[in-house]
Structures are given as C-alpha cells and as structure tokens.
Amino acid sequence: KDNYVAFKTWYNKKYDPDIDPVKTPNIIASNDTLAVLSGLWYYKTKVVDEVTIDSTTTVSKVTSPINPKLKGLKDRKERFQKAKESINCL
C-alpha cells in the first residue's frame, strides 16, 4: 500500500489529481499508461535513485532492491547478456 500511496502522490502532482490508485488499485492494471508509468516510477524510485549504475554494476545489485530474494536471477542475467550483446550500450 505504501508504494501505491507514494505513486499516487507523484502521479497526482505531475499528471492528474483525480486518479486514485489507492482507492481503486485495479485502475493500474486496467490502464496501459498507468501500468507503464507506475512500473517506471517504481524502478526509478527503488533502483535508479538508490543504486549507482555504471559498467561495473551487476544484475544482482539492480535486482536486489526490487526482489531481495533474487528470484529469477539466472533468467534475468541471461536476458541482460542478450540485451547487452544486441544493443551494445555497455
């Protein structure tokens, strides 16, 4: 619930003061724009603002703030490696 309250505060200030995902949490799942924005907001808040990301940052370090038990880490590492090879950005 804390994440929904924090997202609501951010979203209401930036976009639409009438949207309330705390009272109506299904609105995020039923609205593609809100779903994407809430996911990006969460990632920025939990990872980008908290973890230094550079060429030495590990997948585990980025995963840990979102998923402390590191569930699915092997798959995440494989996908990261494929993306890294395809995009050639790091």
Buried (B, 14 or more C-beta within 10 A) or exposed (E): EEEBEBBBEBBBEEEEEEBBBBEEEEBBEEBEEBEEBBEEBBBEBBBEEEBEEEEEEEBEEBBBBEBEEEEEBEEBBEEBEEEEEEEEEE
